[in-house]
Amino acid sequence: MMRYDRATAISKRHTQLLELVKSSSHSPKSLAERLGVSAPTVYRDVVFLRRQGHTIEPIRLSSNWVYQLASQIQIPEHKQGER
């Protein structure tokens, strides 16, 4: 694969990754399967996108980790008087 083709493929994968994370929470394994890459590649892509200013955050669920945009993270509200 030529450098230009490879760079284009990576750019498309980054765009797809952002769209998936925007649409819902996804585990690294799920993202890897959907994008046709390994979980470590997904991790590297997330690091790259975060360095570009995207607020992708890992969220710990009871059974695994998922990636989610920070603007979509749901923080439980405290009732008045609770701390």
Secondary structure, 3 states (H helix, E strand, C coil): CCHHHHHHHHHHHHHHHHHHHHHCCECHHHHHHHHCCCHHHHHHHHHHHHHCCCCEEEEECCCCEEEEEHHHCCCCCCCCCCC
